[in-house]
Amino acid sequence: MSSTAEPLLPAVPARQPLSARLDTARRRLAVDAVLGRRLAWIAPLAITLLAGILRFWNLGHPHAIVFDETYYVKDAWSQWNLGYASTWPEDADGRFTDGETDIYTDAPSFVVHPPLGKLLIGAGMALFGPTSSFGWRVAVALAGTLAVLVLYLIAWQLTRSVLFSSVAAGLMAIDGLAIVMSRVAILDVLLTFFVLLSVWFFLIDRRRHLDRLAEAMLRRDAAGRAAWWGPVLWGRPWLVAAGIAGGAACGVKWSGAWVLAALGLYTVVSDALARRRLGIHFWPADAVRQGVASFVLLVPVAVLVYIAAWTTWLTTDGGYERHSVDADPARGFWSWVPLPLQNLWHYHQTIYTATAEITSSHPYASPAWQWPLLLRPTSMYANSTADGVGGCASARGCIEILYSMPNPLLWWLGVLAVLWLAVYGVRTRDWRAAVVLAGVAATYVPWLFYPSRTIFQFYTVLILPFLILALTFALRAIAGSRHADPHRRAAGRRTVLVILGVILAVSAFWYPLWSAIRVPWEFYWLHNWLTGWV
């Protein structure tokens, strides 16, 4: 044994000088800043990659024209070749999937949606071949993947939080409605992508515009000038970009116009309130002046982009109603408008009349009042096989199904979160809540005015991102703020982790029915929770 007694406590190092401690703190802050910047790039890329895997994996299956693809795949291909959608033989679906892709006629087909979405679908078919079911769907799958990334960027603009943005984008990445609608060649995810892009551009413009407005008023105060009127700001490139994206959304489906209108209205209101807060005396009239400028920056460019979506229809002669008013000598005041544009206007009148009167019964029809309750989702494709056929090893047989069902737990929680956010927004006057609620209102409320029209639950893929944002705000409130009681915050975090874990488990449980994986009938029946589900 050593004769030297060991100390009872470890030696305490000498206290570092203040300068050394400051250097250590600076190095830690620098490391944290570097990690934060890296995480701000890694998180959205990783989530987008996950979204891409879930959407692109086995995208070509099933090799069949599913549900409403019959209206878009064939029209997209004839439009790509002729410049307009044309008619096909009665038995065209089966013949098309078997490789007969040139059996379209020269006779025009009456279509009720603008051409841009079908142009993008047709581009995928031209790139990968019209016989490739992957080619039919690749443009939609890409748009669905990028929509997840854009939702991340929207959440970042709202909160400047990597965690908040990651949760919002992650929930959309794993949601079944977003996945299925990205795996079928129809228009709704293309519409969703352009709408989200417009919202992102709008949020960038909002932040920059209000900062510039505040700076201008501070300069006036410093100069001792009275604040009777504020400046009219024209240099707003991101508002122009929002108009371009909004015009593209309308070029896919007319319902994009409701979102564009909501964004324009919010732009005017937020500017008016900012001018009031800055002490501008004539702020209502001043907001009207800026509102006119905002309208000029937003709407005309959207209209031009929308008309540009009809370029091939305008520059060819065979489209439906392409020459409907050419022979009419009594055009009156509008005679100065080029005939192709007059024909286009006449076609739009026909489209509106026809779509407003679509009231035929359909087994999957679901009026808008049912959508929050999730009573009747849509089966896009189903194929059953007997035991021993095609690898099926179930006494009751197997089924492949492509079911546009959102994650039920995520959906219902999102609906409740919207109600909570409405109350929270009124109490706190939080502008972020107003943005999300405006998105929900613009994508949902208009459909309530068509109670008799034949519409479907899968239209809600456009509402889904705003429901997810509402849910993410609710989850953040449950988790608690940094200044909350530590025990309350710990309990809130655990609750949020449990909710997210259960949502993830539900998505894993449903994914086979979102990707047409062959499953036993017994497994399929476990998913029929309500009588209206498949």
N, C-alpha and C positions, 0 to 999 in steps of 0.2 A: 504493500500500500504506500501511496505517496504521503510524505509528511506534510505536504501543502494542502490545507483545507480548501475544498471547492466552494465558490461563492453560492449563496442561497438563491440569488437572483442574477439574471444575465446582466452584463455590463450595459449601461445606457450610453449610447454614443453622445459625444459632445454636441451641443445644440448648434445646428448649422447657422451660418450668418444669414441675414435677411436677403442679401443679394443671391446667395446660392439657392435659397428656398424659392425666390422669385423666378430664377432660371428653371428650376424643376417644374414649377407650375406652368411656365410658358411652354416648356417642352411637352408637358401633358396636354395642354390645350391644343398645341400644334398637331400632336398625334391624333387627338379626338377629332380635330377639324378634317384631317386627311381621311380618317376612317369614315367620318360622316359624308364627305364628298364621294368616296368610293361606294358607300352603301347607297347613296342617292342615285348612282348609276346601276349598281348591281341589282338592287331590288326590282326596279321596273323591268329590267332585261330578263331576270330570272322568272318573274311572273308572266311576262309575255311569252317566254319560251314554253312554260307550262301550258299556257292557253293554246299555243300553236300545236303542241303535241296532242292535246285533247281534241283539237279540231281537225288536224290533218291526218292523224293516225287512221289508216284504212279508209280514207275519205272516198275512194271509188266504190266502196260497198254501201248499199247494194247497187249492182249494175242494172238499174231500172229507173224509169222516170217515176218519181214518187210524188204523191199528192199534187200540189200546185206546180210542180216542175213542168207539168204538161203544158202550162201556159207560158213558160219562160225559156226553157231549153230550146224548143223548136223555134219559137219566135226570135230568140236571140241569134240562132244560126241563120235563119232566112234574112233577118235584118242585117247581119254582118255581111251577107253576100249580095243582097239586093238594095240595101239602104232603107228598107222598110219591112215590117212584119207581114208575112204572106200566109196563105192558107195551106193546110196539109191534108192528106187523105184521112179518112175516118180511122183507119187502123195504123196510124203513123207512129204511135208510141212504141209498139212492139217492133215494128220494122226499123225505127230509128235506133233503138238499142241493139238491134242485130246488125247494124252497120249501114243501113240504107238512109244516108243523111242528105241525099240530094233529091228527095221526092217532093219537095215543096213546089208550089205552083207560083205563077206570077200574079195571081189574084190577091189583092190586099186583104189583110185580116184586121178586124176591128179590135183594137187593144185599148185598155182603159188606163194604162200607166205610161208615163213619159219614157223615152227610149234609153236614158243614160244607164239604168241598171242592166237592161238587156245588152247594151253595148259592152259593158264590163264583163258580163257572163260570156258573151260572144268572143271577147278577146282571149279568155281562158281556153275556149274551145279551139280558136285559131292557133293558139300556142301549143296545145297538147293534142289536138286532133278532135274532131266532133264525135268520134266513136268512143272517146275516153270519158267515163263518168267522173273521173278525177278532174278532167278538163272542164266539165260542166260546172263544177262546184268550187274550183280553186280560187276564183275571184272572191266569192262569198266567204270562203274559209279565211282568206287573207284579210278581208275587211273585218271579220269577226275577231281575228287575232289582234289586229291593230286597234280595234275598238277598246280592248282591254288596256292597252298602253295609253290611249288617249284618256280613258277614265282615270288612270293613275295621274296623268298630267292635270286633269281637271281638279282632282282631289288635292293635288299639290298647290294649285293656284288658290284653292279655298282655305287651306290650313297651313301650308309650308311645313307639313309633317310627313316624313318618310313612312313612319309607322301607320298613320291614318291612311295615306295614299296606298300603301301596300295591302292593307286590309280590304279597302274598297275594290281595288283591282283584282286582288286574289279571290274575293267572293264572286266577281263576275267571271273570272277565269274558270271556276269550277261549277258554275250554275248550269243546269241542264237546258233551260230555254235558250240561253246564249250559245251553248254548245251545239244543240240540234239545229237551230236556225242558221248556224255557221256551216252546217254540213249538208244543206240542201240548197239547190240553185233557185231560190226565190229572192224577193227584193228587200225583205224587211231588215236584214242585217246590214246591207249596203246603205239603206236609209239611216239606220242607227249610227253607223260610222260617220257619215257626213254631218248628222245632227250633233254628235259629240264633238267633232272637229270644230263646228261652228261655235259651240258653247265654250270650248277651250280658247279659241281666238277672242271671243267676247270677254272672257275673264281677264285675259292679258290686257286687252284694250281698257277695260274698266279700271284696273289698277293704275295703268300709266296715265289715263285721262284724268283721274281724280288727283294724282300726284302733281301733274302739270297745272291743273286748275288751282290747287292749293299754293303752289309756288308762285303762280302769277298774282294771286291775291296778296301773298306776303310781300312781293315786290311793290305792289301798290301801296300797302300799308307803310312800308319803309319809306316810300316817296311822299307820304302824307296825302295821297290822293283819296278822295271819297269813293266808297264802294257802292255807287249807284248801280252800275252795270258790271258784269263780269265779262271775261273774254269769250269769244266764239272760237273754239279750237277746231281747225280743219285737218291738221296733220295727224291722222289716226289710221295708220296702215293696218293695224290689227282689226279695226272695225270693218275695213274693206275686205280683209281676209275672211272675217265672219260672214259677210255678205256673199262672198264667192262660195264658201262651204255650204251656206244656207241655200243658195241657188242650185248647187249640185244635189242637195237633199231633195229639193222640190223636183229636180230632174229625174229622180228615182221614183218618188211617190209624192203626190200632192200634200199629204199630211205633214211634210216638212215645213210647209208654209205656216202652220200654227206655231211651231217653235221659233221660226224667224220672226213672226209677229210678237211673240212673247219676249224675245231678246230685245227687239226694238223698243217695246214699251218699257221694259226694265231699264234700258239705257237712258231713256228720257227721265224716268222717275228718279233713278239714282243720281243723275246729274242735277236734277231740280233740288233734291234733298241736300246734296253737297253744297250747292250755291246758297241754300238757306243757312246751313251751318256756318258757312264762311262769312255770313253777315251781309250778303248782297241785298240791297234794299228792294230792288224790283226783281227778286229771284223768280217769281212765276213767269213773268214776261221774258226774263233772261233765259230761263230754261226752254221756252218755246223757240227762241232764236237758235240756241244750240241744238234743240230737237230737229229743227229744219235741216241744219247742217248734218246731223247724224243720219237723218233719213236719206239725204242725198248721197252720203258715203255708203250706206248699207243697202238700200233697196234697188237702185238702178243697176248696180253691178250684179245683184242676185237675179234680176230679171234678164239681164244679158246672158248670164251663165245658163239660166233655164232655157232661153231661146236657143242658145248654142247647142244644148242637148238634143235639139230637134234638127240639127244640121243635115243629117242624111235624109230625113223625111222632106226637108225643104228643098234639097238640091236634086232630088229624084222625082220622077213623075208618077210612080205606081202606088204610093201610099194611100191608105184609106182616106177618102174625102180630100185628097190632095188638090183636086180641081173642082171642089163643090160650089164655089161662088164665082168661078172664072167667067161663066157665061151670063152672069146677072148684070144687066146694064144699069140697074137702079141702086147703085151703092152709095149715092148721096155724099155726105160729108167725108166718109171714109175712103173715097175713091183714090185719095193720095197715098194710102197705105199700099205697099207692094202686095200683089195678089197672093203670093205664097203665105204671107203673114195673115191676110184675111182668111185664107183657107184654114190656116192653123187655128185661128180664133173660132171659126165655125166648128172645127173638129172638137175643140175644147167644150163648146156648148153641148155637142152631142155626147161627149164623154160624161160630163156632169149629170146630164139628164139620165143617162143609162145607169151610172153608178148609184145615184140617189134612189133608183127604183129596183135595185137588186134585193128582192125579198123572197127568193125561192128558198124552200126548206133544204136543210143540209144536216146530216146526222151529227156533225161536229160544230155546228153553229153555236155561238155563245155571245149573247148581247153584252154590252159593256158593263151593265150593272152586276153581272156575274163575275167579272174578272177579278176583283179583290178577293172573292171567296174561292177562286180556283175550282170552279164546279165542272168545267168541261174543256180540258186540254185536248190537243189535236194529235191523232195518230197519223204520222206522215207515211208510214210503210209498215206492213206486217206480212210475215211469211211463216207458216207453220209447217212442220215436218213430223213424220211419224217416227216411232222408235226404230232405230237401226238405219234410218235414212240420213245420209249426209253427216254421219258422225253423231247423230242424236242417240243418247243412251238413257232414255226416260220412258217408262211404261206409258205415260200419258202424252208423249211426244214433246217436241221442242218448238220454240218460236223465236223468230228474229223480228224486232220491232224498233222503229225509229219514232220516238214519242216526244213531242215538244212540250215536255213537262218541266217547269222550273223546279229547282230544289224546293219542295213544299215548305220546309221549315224556314228557309231563307225568305221565301215569298211572303208567307204570313207574318213573319217578324218584320219584314220590310213595310207591309201595309200598316201594321201597328206603329212602326217608327214614323211613318208619314204623319199619322194623327198626332203623335207626341211632338214631332217637329213643328207642326202648325201651332200648337199651344206654346211651345218653347219660343218660337219665332215671334209670336205676338207679345209675349212677356219681356223678351230681351231685345227685340228689334234687331236681331242679328241678320245682317245682309246675306250671310251664307245660307241661312235657312230660307230666306226669300228666294234665292237663286234655285235651290233644290225644289222648293214647292212650286215655283213657276214652271220648272221642267216637268214635274208631275202633272200639273194642271194642263199644260199645253199638249202633252202627249196622251192624256186620258179624257179630260172633260169633253172635247169636241165629239167623241164617239157616243156620248150619252144623248146627243141630239138626233141620233139615228137608231131609235129603239127597234124599228122593224127591219132594218137593213141586215143582210146576211153577213156577219162578221165573225171573227174567230179569236180565240184566246191567244194564239201565237202573235197577234199584233202587239201584245204587251212587251215584246222584246225591246221596243222603243222606250217603254216606261221603266223597264228593269234597271238601267243604270242609275236613275234618280231615286228609285226605291232603295238601291244598295247604298247610295250616299246617305240617305236618311237613316238607314240602319247603322251605318258606320258612325254617324254623329251620335246616335242613341247608345251604341256600345262605348263610345268615348265618355259619354256622360255617366254610364254605369261604372266604368273604370275609375272615374274620379279625377279631379285636377291634381296638379303637383302640390297644391297647398292644402289638400284635404287631409283629414286625420289619417295617420299611417295605417291603422287597423281597417278603417273604412276603405282606403285605397287598396290594401291587400285583398280584402274580400271582393271588391269590385273587379280587380284584375283576374282573380280566380273565376269569378262568374263569367267574365268575357271569354276567358280561355275555354271554359266548359261549353259555352254557346258555340264558339268557333269550331271546337272539336266535334261537337254533335253535327253541325252543318257539314263539315268535311266527311264525317261518317255517312251521312245521308246521301251525299253526292256519290261516294264510292258505291253505296248500295244501289243507286239508280243508274250509274253509268252504263251498265250493259244495255239498258233500255234506251239510252241516249245515243248509242253507237251501233245498233243492230247486231249485237253479239248474240249468237245462238244460246239460248238458256232453256232449261226445262220449264214446262208449263207451271209446275209447282212454285218455282222461283218467281215467275211472272205474276202469278196470282197474289203473292205476298205484297205486291205494289198497288193493288186495287183497294185503296183505303176508303174511297168514296164511290157511290154508285155511278157517278158520271165519269169516272176515270176508265178509259178504254173498255 
